[in-house]
Amino acid sequence: MTRDAKKQATTKVQITANPFVQATTIIINGQIVDFECTHGRNTQGWVDEIFYKIYDHINGIESLALVFHGLTVDYEDVVNAAKVAAHDMKFSLFSTEHIPVHTAEERLSEMKAVISEICNNTAIKEFQSEGFRADLERILAPDFAIHVLATMSAGKSTLINAMMGKDILPAKNQACTATMTAIHDSKEAGDGFIGKAWDGEGNLIASCGHLTRKDVEEWNQDPQITDIDIWGNISAIKTSRHASLVLVDTPGPNNSQNFEHRKTTFKNIEKSDMSLVLYVMNATQLGVDDDKALLERICKVINEGGRAARDRFLFVLNKIDELNPEKEPVEQVLANARKYLSEVGIKDARVFPTAAQTTKLARMDRAGQELDRRERSHFNREYDNIPYELQTRIFDCLSVSPSVRHVLRQAWDEAHAAGNIAAQVEIFGGVPVIEAVIAEYMEKYANVHKVADAGTMLRERYEYAYQKEVTDLERIISSSDNELKKLNEDIEKLKDILSRDDFRKAVAEEIGKKKDIPDDVEKAIRECRKLTQNVIRDLENGMGGTADPYTAEKTLSAARGKIDSAAADLCNFLESQFDSLQERSVAEYKKIYDECLSHIISQIDSNSSAFFRLKSTLSIEKSMLGFSGNIVDRYTRTFTERRGNPNKAWYKPWTWGDDEYTVTQKKVVSLSDIYNKEILPTMERFDKIIEDAKGEIRKLSLRLKTLFECELMPRAEVAMGEYLSQLQKNINNKDSVEIRLGEAKNTKRYLERIKTRIDTIVSF
């Protein structure tokens, strides 16, 4: 087919995707087509299915000409999805074109400029409230967390040290992360690092102005210390100027000595926010048993969250430099890793081969830090491997976007042209790849969400401010005397209603009808209890009969891990119900209030700080789960075994005088007794935890009702009364309103200008 003929058979698709307002327009051959899958979703929410839907909608595609209008990071995802669909559905991707727009980072800078201006305008009270400022602070919070998880000996601490460019965290071939350590990117710290150590109650135990690896090792060994904070310059990751990176070194769930850490680890994995998770695997020993439970949890999160959730998890295949490239080529090692993850259920995993130790040494060398003989030998050996390994490892095997690939090639070309050995070795280590992907992720998700959330909140605040500052005054001026008289009478009636106890009683009565524990929450708790009980029952299958002490200890350790994980899940679930009930109850009570007084515009601050002072007292201590002392020893029995002498035989005369029996001492452990007496009772302990939590939820519900009736509702009535009095004053003095309306025109122009700027920031 000629090119001209091919053009005639080509389907032309133009996609405009605006993630800041979650709006997508798709034009096929000049006609707008609405696809429900794009409604209220960012590009990553629909991109994997859209081309199949387009294919079905027009009954097939021979050739596709694609035009995309939107962010570069979204364009690359769309083109990649089009290529996959073209391969699956056997059509050709004739051409692709990108119509670029301002980046999310640029828009966030513009949004912050608008916010700074309106916050400094003290003339408009609606922009000065504490609730408004608190919401802004939450939305624009700079901290961007990267949670680093790993199984034992995967090189997690070495990877973080490589990112920091300094040997700060201890790295050993054993479980050495006993604390939760957060490393905060701080330019103010200079070239060094500052550290503080805390106990479980948040009390400061130790601090250091010039932190060293020895300090962290000592803090890790201190049983009092549970959490460490470190501040320093993490210069290698080119983060947005609107974000402060926080690397969280997390104890593995099977290594953690602290139950709260296990809970936190699971909570971080299952978060719905934009934080990243680096899961570090050991390239030399894939498929370790303690991997699978955590990977299955990650798989569940990815399957439920789609592409956006998949993008949150970066799988780091570390210690690639310890493999023999001739016997185990990097291509094959990567394929094995992806196959391993696929068998767990994680499809299309983003796997990145790294030699964290190599990158760390290269960065230390570039910074002028002294390397010992062993480190120098490792550094030189890796440099010798560069010509062969770099192309296969970095550029040919990685599933990265064209933008990231361009950044890496540019960095390599510059280092190679300058003859910078350390820079080449640094890239060879693979860690810069991860850092480039992190920077891209922040542009794709974190910055986009900040712009979108800030835009939504500012537009809502604008509508209220405009109503109060301009619309009411214009309405009074345009009303006749009779209309104003009637409005005045209505206001008097409403003020009378607000002042009477029977109105409060009516609202309180309706609120009192609400169940302390909503039906759906009760059902969710029942389901959670059932899942927890199933964990205990399933353990019985592997705990029948007896075993030798070593096998028994190993079996019990696995059972402990599953029970602790179930307890962490249970506690996180109950705490989430406790937290969500607060926001939900406020919304429900406000709805009741509005329904009882539907023609009054109530202004109830649902973000009252009083609500957020209500914290759950629910906690699970290790002792609540049992397993105190050495259980295996308690259930070990020793008995004497008499066996016939296998060497004695009639045809061996020299054995005729030997004893007929040999006597040995043998130890066995009753696994069934451990299950029945130690593990099965855990089910009752879990039930008690659930009942205690339900009691907490009931108390919370009563406190919320009381708080609403005794504090927030009176406050709302006062605010409404002031609003009505001011409205009434304006009605009775129409002349002054005309004067104020003249003044309000400036406010009107200012607010309209602000709205135009906000709309411009979030639009294309």
C-alpha positions in Angstrom: 0.0 0.0 0.0 1.3 3.4 -0.9 1.8 6.1 1.7 -1.1 8.1 0.3 -3.4 5.1 0.3 -2.3 4.3 3.9 -3.2 7.9 4.9 -6.8 7.3 3.6 -7.1 4.2 5.7 -5.7 5.8 8.8 -7.9 6.5 11.8 -7.1 9.9 13.3 -7.4 10.1 17.0 -6.8 13.3 19.0 -6.7 13.1 22.8 -6.7 16.0 25.1 -6.1 15.0 28.7 -6.1 17.5 31.5 -5.2 15.9 34.8 -5.7 19.1 36.8 -9.4 19.0 36.3 -9.6 15.2 35.4 -11.1 16.0 32.0 -10.4 14.0 28.8 -11.7 14.7 25.3 -11.3 12.2 22.5 -11.9 13.1 18.9 -12.0 10.2 16.4 -11.9 11.2 12.7 -13.2 14.7 13.6 -16.1 13.5 15.9 -16.0 13.8 19.7 -16.6 10.4 21.3 -17.4 10.0 25.0 -15.8 7.1 26.8 -17.1 6.5 30.3 -13.8 5.0 31.4 -12.2 8.5 31.2 -14.7 10.2 33.5 -13.2 11.8 36.5 -9.9 10.0 36.0 -6.3 10.9 35.2 -4.6 9.5 32.1 -3.2 6.6 34.1 -6.7 5.6 35.1 -7.8 4.9 31.5 -4.7 4.7 29.3 -4.4 0.9 29.4 -7.9 0.2 28.0 -8.7 3.2 25.8 -7.2 2.0 22.5 -9.1 -1.3 22.8 -12.3 0.6 23.3 -11.5 2.9 20.4 -10.8 -0.2 18.3 -14.2 -1.7 19.2 -16.1 1.6 18.8 -15.1 1.9 15.1 -15.1 -1.8 14.4 -11.3 -2.1 13.9 -8.3 0.0 13.0 -5.9 -0.5 10.1 -3.6 2.4 10.9 -3.6 4.9 13.7 -2.5 8.5 13.6 -2.3 9.8 17.2 -2.3 13.4 18.4 -2.0 14.0 22.2 -2.5 17.3 23.9 -1.2 17.2 27.5 1.7 16.7 29.8 4.9 15.0 28.4 4.8 12.3 31.1 1.2 11.4 30.1 2.0 11.5 26.4 4.7 8.9 26.9 2.3 6.6 28.7 -0.4 7.1 26.0 2.1 6.3 23.2 3.3 3.2 25.0 -0.3 2.0 25.5 -1.0 2.6 21.8 2.0 0.5 20.8 0.9 -2.4 23.1 -2.7 -2.2 21.7 -1.3 -2.0 18.1 0.7 -5.2 18.7 -2.2 -7.0 20.3 -4.9 -5.9 17.8 -2.6 -6.1 14.7 -2.8 -2.5 13.5 0.0 -0.1 12.7 0.8 3.1 14.6 1.2 5.4 11.6 2.3 8.5 13.5 2.3 10.2 16.9 2.3 13.9 17.6 2.5 15.7 21.0 1.1 19.1 21.6 2.9 20.1 24.8 1.6 22.1 27.8 3.2 23.8 30.8 4.5 21.2 33.3 2.9 20.5 36.6 5.8 22.1 38.4 5.4 25.3 36.5 1.7 25.4 37.3 2.4 24.7 40.9 4.7 27.7 41.1 2.0 29.9 39.5 -0.6 28.5 42.0 1.6 29.3 44.9 2.0 32.8 43.7 -1.8 33.2 43.7 -2.1 31.7 47.1 0.6 34.0 48.5 -1.3 37.0 47.1 -4.7 36.1 48.5 -3.3 35.2 51.9 -1.7 38.6 52.1 -5.0 40.3 51.2 -6.5 40.9 54.7 -9.5 42.7 53.3 -11.2 39.5 52.3 -11.9 37.5 55.5 -12.8 34.3 53.7 -9.1 33.9 52.8 -7.9 34.4 56.3 -9.7 31.6 58.3 -7.6 29.0 60.2 -9.4 26.2 58.4 -8.5 27.6 55.0 -4.9 28.1 56.0 -4.8 24.5 57.4 -6.2 23.1 54.2 -3.6 24.9 52.2 -0.8 23.7 54.4 -2.0 20.1 54.0 -2.3 20.3 50.2 1.0 22.0 49.6 3.0 20.1 52.2 6.4 19.7 50.7 7.4 16.3 52.2 7.5 13.5 49.6 8.0 10.1 51.2 9.9 7.1 49.6 9.5 4.0 51.7 12.4 1.6 51.2 11.5 -2.1 52.0 13.6 -5.2 51.6 14.2 -8.7 52.9 17.3 -9.5 54.8 20.7 -9.0 53.0 19.2 -7.3 49.9 21.4 -4.2 50.4 18.7 -1.8 51.4 20.9 0.3 53.6 23.6 0.4 51.0 21.1 1.6 48.4 20.0 4.5 50.7 23.7 5.3 51.4 24.3 5.4 47.7 21.4 7.9 47.3 22.9 10.0 50.1 26.4 9.7 48.7 27.8 8.9 52.1 28.2 5.9 54.4 25.7 6.7 57.2 23.4 3.7 57.6 25.0 0.5 58.9 24.9 -2.3 56.3 25.5 -5.9 57.4 24.6 -9.4 56.1 22.0 -9.7 58.8 18.8 -7.9 59.9 20.4 -4.7 61.2 17.5 -2.2 60.8 15.7 -2.4 64.1 14.5 1.2 64.0 12.4 3.2 61.6 14.8 5.8 60.1 13.7 8.8 58.1 16.3 10.7 56.1 15.1 14.2 55.2 16.5 16.2 52.3 17.7 19.4 53.8 20.0 21.9 52.1 20.5 23.8 55.3 22.5 20.8 56.8 25.5 21.6 54.5 27.8 18.7 53.6 27.2 16.7 56.8 24.2 15.1 58.4 22.3 15.8 61.6 20.5 13.1 63.6 17.9 12.7 66.4 16.8 9.5 68.0 13.4 9.0 69.7 11.7 6.4 71.9 8.2 4.9 71.2 6.6 7.8 73.1 8.2 10.5 71.0 10.7 11.5 73.7 14.2 12.6 72.4 16.8 10.1 73.5 19.9 11.4 71.6 21.0 13.9 69.1 24.1 14.5 67.0 25.2 17.5 65.0 27.8 15.6 62.9 26.2 12.2 62.4 28.4 9.2 61.6 27.8 5.6 60.8 29.0 4.7 64.3 26.3 6.9 65.9 23.6 5.2 63.9 24.9 1.8 64.7 24.8 2.6 68.4 21.3 4.1 68.2 20.2 0.9 66.3 21.4 -1.2 69.2 19.8 0.9 71.9 16.6 -0.9 72.9 15.0 2.4 74.0 15.3 3.9 70.5 12.5 3.1 68.0 12.8 6.0 65.5 15.6 8.0 64.0 15.4 11.2 62.0 18.3 12.3 59.9 18.7 15.6 58.0 21.2 16.2 55.1 21.6 17.1 51.5 20.3 14.3 49.2 21.6 16.1 46.1 21.5 13.1 43.7 17.7 13.1 43.3 16.6 16.1 41.2 13.4 16.8 43.0 10.9 19.6 42.3 11.6 22.8 44.1 8.2 22.3 45.7 9.1 19.0 47.3 11.3 17.8 50.1 12.4 14.2 49.8 12.1 11.9 52.8 13.7 8.4 52.5 12.2 6.1 55.0 14.4 3.1 55.9 11.8 0.6 57.1 12.5 -2.6 59.0 11.3 -5.6 57.1 8.1 -7.0 58.6 9.8 -10.3 59.3 12.8 -8.6 60.9 11.1 -5.8 62.8 11.4 -6.1 66.5 8.7 -3.4 67.0 5.0 -4.2 66.4 4.2 -0.6 65.6 6.8 -0.7 62.8 5.1 -3.7 61.2 1.8 -1.8 61.3 3.5 1.3 59.7 5.1 -0.8 57.0 1.8 -2.4 56.0 0.1 1.0 56.2 2.7 2.6 53.9 2.3 -0.2 51.4 -1.5 0.2 51.3 -1.6 4.0 51.3 -3.8 5.7 48.7 -1.5 8.7 48.6 1.3 9.4 46.1 4.2 8.2 48.2 6.7 5.8 46.4 7.8 2.4 47.6 11.2 0.9 46.7 11.2 -2.8 47.2 14.8 -4.1 47.2 15.5 -7.6 46.1 18.8 -9.6 46.2 19.7 -10.6 42.7 21.8 -13.5 44.1 18.9 -15.2 45.9 15.5 -14.5 44.4 12.5 -16.4 45.8 13.3 -16.3 49.5 10.3 -17.5 51.5 9.9 -14.3 53.5 9.5 -12.3 50.3 6.2 -13.8 49.3 3.9 -12.6 52.0 5.0 -9.0 51.5 4.9 -9.3 47.7 1.4 -10.8 47.8 0.3 -7.7 49.8 1.8 -5.4 47.2 0.2 -7.4 44.5 -3.2 -6.9 46.0 -2.6 -3.1 46.2 -1.5 -3.0 42.6 -4.4 -5.0 41.3 -6.9 -2.8 43.1 -5.3 0.5 42.1 -4.3 -0.1 38.5 -1.5 1.7 36.7 -1.2 4.5 39.2 -0.7 2.0 42.0 1.7 0.0 39.8 3.8 3.1 39.2 4.1 3.5 43.0 6.2 0.4 43.4 9.8 0.2 42.0 11.4 -3.2 42.3 15.2 -2.8 42.8 17.2 -5.8 41.8 20.3 -5.1 43.8 23.8 -6.8 44.0 23.8 -7.3 40.2 27.5 -6.8 40.4 28.0 -10.0 42.4 26.8 -12.1 39.4 29.0 -13.5 36.7 27.9 -11.6 33.5 29.1 -14.4 31.3 27.1 -17.1 33.1 24.2 -14.9 34.2 23.7 -12.1 31.7 21.7 -9.1 33.0 19.0 -9.7 30.5 18.4 -13.2 31.9 18.5 -12.1 35.5 15.9 -9.4 34.8 13.7 -11.9 33.0 14.0 -14.2 36.0 13.1 -11.4 38.4 10.0 -10.4 36.3 9.0 -14.1 36.1 9.3 -14.4 39.9 7.2 -11.3 40.5 4.7 -12.5 37.9 4.3 -15.8 39.7 3.3 -13.9 42.8 0.7 -12.0 40.7 2.6 -8.8 40.0 2.4 -8.3 36.2 4.5 -5.8 34.2 6.6 -5.0 37.3 9.1 -2.1 37.0 12.4 -3.8 37.8 15.7 -1.9 37.9 19.0 -3.7 38.2 21.4 -1.9 40.5 24.8 -2.3 42.1 24.2 0.1 45.0 27.7 -0.5 46.5 29.2 0.6 43.2 27.2 3.8 43.0 27.9 4.6 46.6 31.7 4.2 46.1 31.7 6.3 42.9 29.9 9.1 44.7 32.2 8.9 47.7 35.2 9.1 45.4 33.7 12.0 43.5 33.1 13.8 46.8 36.7 13.3 47.8 36.0 10.8 50.5 38.7 8.2 51.1 38.1 4.6 50.0 39.8 1.8 51.8 41.8 -0.9 49.8 38.8 -3.3 49.5 36.5 -0.5 48.3 39.0 0.8 45.9 39.4 -2.7 44.4 35.6 -3.0 44.0 35.5 0.4 42.4 38.3 -0.4 39.9 36.8 -3.8 39.0 33.4 -2.3 38.2 35.1 0.3 36.0 36.7 -2.4 34.0 33.2 -3.9 33.4 31.7 -0.7 32.0 32.2 -1.1 28.3 30.3 -4.4 28.1 27.8 -4.1 30.8 26.5 -0.5 30.6 24.6 -0.7 27.3 22.8 -3.9 28.2 22.1 -2.9 31.8 21.0 0.7 31.5 19.8 1.4 28.0 18.6 -1.9 26.4 17.0 -3.8 29.3 15.1 -1.1 31.2 11.5 -0.3 30.8 11.8 3.5 31.2 10.2 6.4 29.4 11.9 8.2 26.5 12.5 11.2 28.8 14.3 9.2 31.4 16.3 7.3 28.7 17.3 10.7 27.3 18.5 12.0 30.7 20.6 8.8 31.2 22.2 8.9 27.8 23.0 12.6 28.1 24.6 12.0 31.5 26.6 9.0 30.2 27.8 10.9 27.1 28.9 13.9 29.2 30.8 11.6 31.6 32.4 9.7 28.8 33.4 12.8 26.8 35.0 14.3 29.9 36.8 11.0 30.8 35.1 11.1 34.2 35.6 7.6 35.5 33.7 8.0 38.8 30.7 9.5 37.0 30.7 6.6 34.5 30.9 4.1 37.4 28.1 5.9 39.2 25.7 5.5 36.2 26.9 2.0 35.8 25.7 1.2 39.3 22.0 1.8 38.2 21.0 4.0 41.1 20.8 7.1 38.9 18.2 5.3 36.9 16.0 4.9 39.9 16.6 8.6 40.9 15.5 9.7 37.4 12.3 7.6 37.6 11.6 9.1 41.1 11.8 12.6 39.7 9.5 11.7 36.8 7.0 10.1 39.2 6.8 13.3 41.2 6.0 15.3 38.1 3.4 12.8 37.0 1.6 12.4 40.2 2.6 14.4 43.2 2.8 17.9 41.6 -0.4 17.2 39.5 -2.4 16.4 42.6 -1.2 19.5 44.4 -2.2 21.7 41.6 -5.6 20.0 41.2 -6.4 20.0 44.9 -5.3 23.6 45.4 -7.3 24.7 42.4 -10.5 22.9 43.6 -10.2 24.4 47.1 -9.5 28.0 45.8 -12.5 27.9 43.4 -14.8 26.8 46.2 -13.5 29.5 48.5 -13.9 32.1 45.7 -17.6 31.2 45.2 -18.3 31.8 48.9 -16.3 35.0 49.1 -18.0 36.3 45.9 -21.5 35.5 47.3 -20.8 37.3 50.6 -18.8 40.3 49.3 -20.7 41.0 46.1 -23.8 39.0 45.2 -25.8 39.8 48.4 -25.3 43.5 48.0 -26.3 43.4 44.3 -29.4 41.5 45.2 -30.5 44.1 47.8 -30.0 47.0 45.3 -32.0 45.2 42.6 -34.9 44.3 45.0 -38.0 46.4 45.4 -39.1 47.8 48.8 -41.8 45.2 49.1 -39.3 42.4 48.4 -36.9 43.8 51.0 -39.8 44.0 53.5 -40.7 40.4 52.9 -37.0 39.4 53.2 -36.7 41.3 56.5 -39.7 39.5 57.9 -38.3 36.1 56.9 -35.0 37.0 58.6 -36.8 37.8 61.8 -38.5 34.4 61.6 -35.3 32.6 61.0 -33.6 34.4 63.9 -36.5 33.4 66.1 -36.1 29.8 65.1 -32.4 29.8 65.8 -33.0 31.2 69.3 -35.5 28.5 70.4 -34.5 25.3 72.2 -37.1 23.3 70.2 -35.0 23.6 67.0 -31.8 22.4 68.8 -33.8 19.5 70.3 -35.2 18.5 66.9 -31.6 18.4 65.5 -30.3 16.6 68.6 -33.2 14.0 68.3 -32.4 13.3 64.6 -28.7 13.0 65.4 -29.5 10.7 68.3 -31.2 8.3 65.9 -27.9 7.6 64.1 -26.3 4.3 65.1 -23.1 4.5 67.1 -21.6 2.0 64.7 -23.0 2.3 61.2 -24.2 -1.0 59.6 -21.6 -0.9 56.9 -18.8 -0.5 59.5 -20.3 -3.3 61.6 -20.3 -5.5 58.5 -16.7 -4.6 57.6 -15.6 -5.5 61.1 -17.4 -8.9 60.9 -15.5 -9.5 57.6 -12.2 -8.5 59.1 -12.8 -10.8 62.1 -13.6 -13.7 59.7 -10.3 -13.1 57.8 -8.4 -13.0 61.0 -10.0 -16.2 62.3 -9.2 -17.9 59.0 -5.5 -17.0 59.4 -5.5 -18.9 62.8 -7.4 -21.9 61.4 -5.2 -22.2 58.4 -2.1 -22.6 60.7 -3.5 -25.8 62.0 -2.8 -27.6 58.7 1.0 -27.3 59.2 1.0 -27.9 63.0 -0.1 -31.5 63.5 1.8 -34.3 65.2 5.4 -33.8 66.4 8.7 -32.4 65.0 12.3 -32.1 66.0 13.1 -28.8 67.9 14.7 -27.1 64.8 11.7 -27.8 62.6 9.4 -26.8 65.4 11.2 -23.5 65.9 11.0 -22.7 62.2 7.3 -23.6 62.0 6.5 -21.5 65.0 8.5 -18.6 63.7 6.5 -18.7 60.4 3.2 -18.9 62.5 4.3 -15.9 64.6 4.9 -13.9 61.5 1.5 -14.6 60.1 -0.2 -13.9 63.3 1.7 -10.6 63.8 0.8 -9.6 60.3 -2.8 -10.4 60.9 -2.7 -8.3 64.1 -1.1 -5.4 62.2 -3.8 -5.6 59.5 -6.5 -5.8 62.1 -5.2 -2.8 64.1 -4.7 -0.7 60.9 -8.2 -1.5 59.8 -9.8 -0.6 63.1 -7.8 2.6 63.4 -8.9 3.6 59.8 -12.5 3.0 60.8 -12.0 5.2 63.9 -10.4 8.0 61.8 -12.9 7.9 58.9 -15.9 7.9 61.3 -15.0 11.4 62.4 -15.2 13.0 59.0 -18.2 10.9 58.1 -20.1 11.8 61.2 -19.5 15.5 60.8 -20.9 15.3 57.2 -23.9 13.3 58.3 -24.7 15.6 61.3 -24.3 18.7 59.1 -26.8 17.1 56.6 -29.3 16.6 59.4 -28.8 20.2 60.5 -29.3 21.5 56.9 -32.4 19.3 56.5 -33.9 20.6 59.7 -33.2 24.2 58.6 -33.0 23.7 54.8 -33.5 27.3 53.9 -30.6 28.6 56.0 -27.1 28.4 54.5 -25.2 27.0 57.4 -21.5 27.5 57.6 -20.1 24.8 59.8 -16.4 24.4 59.9 -16.0 20.6 59.4 -12.2 21.0 59.8 -12.5 22.2 63.4 -9.3 21.4 65.3 -11.5 20.0 68.1 -12.3 17.0 65.9 -8.8 16.2 65.1 -7.9 16.2 68.8 -10.0 13.0 69.1 -7.4 10.2 68.7 -7.9 6.5 69.1 -6.6 5.0 72.3 -6.6 1.6 70.7 -3.3 -0.2 70.8 -2.0 -3.8 70.5 0.9 -4.9 72.6 3.0 -7.9 71.8 1.9 -9.5 75.1 -1.7 -9.4 73.9 -0.9 -12.0 71.2 0.7 -14.5 73.6 3.9 -16.3 72.7 5.7 -15.3 75.9 8.9 -17.2 76.8 10.5 -20.0 74.9 7.5 -22.0 73.6 9.4 -24.7 71.9 11.2 -25.6 75.1 7.9 -25.8 77.0 6.6 -28.4 74.6 9.7 -30.4 74.1 9.8 -34.0 75.4 12.9 -36.2 75.7 12.6 -40.0 75.5 15.0 -42.9 75.3 15.0 -44.9 72.1 16.3 -48.5 72.0 17.3 -49.8 68.6 18.7 -53.1 67.4 22.5 -53.0 66.7 22.6 -52.9 62.9 26.2 -54.2 62.8 25.5 -57.4 64.7 25.0 -60.5 62.3 25.5 -64.2 62.5 28.0 -64.0 59.6 30.1 -61.4 61.6 31.6 -63.4 64.5 33.5 -60.4 65.8 30.0 -58.7 66.5 28.6 -61.6 68.5 29.6 -60.1 71.8 28.2 -56.7 71.1 25.0 -55.4 72.9 21.9 -56.3 71.1 20.5 -52.7 71.5 21.8 -49.1 71.3 20.3 -46.5 73.5 19.8 -42.9 72.3 18.2 -39.8 73.7 15.7 -38.1 71.3 13.9 -34.7 71.6 10.5 -34.1 70.0 8.1 -31.2 70.1 4.4 -31.5 70.0 3.2 -29.1 67.3 -0.4 -29.9 67.9 -0.1 -29.0 71.6 1.5 -25.6 70.6 -1.4 -25.0 68.2 -4.1 -25.9 70.6 -2.7 -24.3 73.7 -0.8 -21.3 72.3 -2.0 -20.3 68.9 -5.7 -21.2 69.0 -6.3 -18.9 72.1 -5.0 -16.0 69.9 -8.4 -16.1 68.2 -10.0 -15.1 71.5 -7.5 -12.4 72.0 -8.2 -11.0 68.6 -11.9 -11.0 69.4 -11.2 -9.0 72.6 -9.2 -6.5 70.5 -12.2 -6.1 68.2 -14.7 -5.7 71.0 -12.4 -3.1 72.7 -12.2 -1.2 69.4 -16.0 -1.3 68.9 -16.2 0.2 72.4 -13.8 2.9 71.4 -15.9 3.6 68.3 -19.1 3.9 70.4 -17.4 6.3 72.8 -16.1 8.3 69.8 -19.7 8.5 68.3 -21.1 9.8 71.6 -18.3 12.4 71.9 -18.9 13.5 68.3 -22.6 13.9 68.9 -21.9 15.9 72.1 -19.3 18.0 70.4 -21.6 18.8 67.5 -24.6 19.7 69.7 -22.7 21.6 72.4 -20.0 23.3 70.4 -20.3 23.3 66.7 -24.0 23.8 66.3 -24.1 26.8 68.7 -21.1 28.2 66.9 -22.9 27.8 63.5 -26.0 29.5 64.9 -23.9 32.5 66.1 -22.2 32.8 62.7 -25.6 32.5 61.0 -27.1 35.1 63.4 -24.3 37.5 62.6 -24.8 37.0 58.9 -28.5 37.5 59.1 -28.1 40.6 61.3 -25.7 42.1 58.8 -28.0 41.2 55.9 -30.9 42.9 57.9 -28.8 46.0 58.5 -28.1 46.2 54.8 -31.7 45.9 54.0 -32.7 48.6 56.4 -30.1 51.0 55.1 -30.2 50.7 51.3 -28.3 53.9 50.8 -25.3 52.7 52.7 -25.5 49.5 50.6 -25.2 51.5 47.4 -22.0 53.1 48.9 -20.6 49.7 49.9 -21.5 48.2 46.5 -19.4 50.8 44.9 -16.5 49.8 47.2 -17.3 46.1 46.5 -16.8 46.6 42.8 -13.1 46.7 43.5 -13.4 43.4 45.4 -15.5 42.0 42.6 -12.8 42.8 40.0 -10.1 41.4 42.3 -12.0 38.1 42.9 -12.8 37.7 39.2 -9.1 38.3 38.4 -8.1 35.7 41.0 -10.6 33.2 39.5 -9.3 33.8 36.0 -5.7 33.1 37.1 -6.8 29.9 38.8 -8.8 28.8 35.8 -5.8 29.6 33.6 -3.4 27.5 35.7 -5.5 24.4 35.6 -6.6 24.7 32.0 -4.8 24.1 28.6 
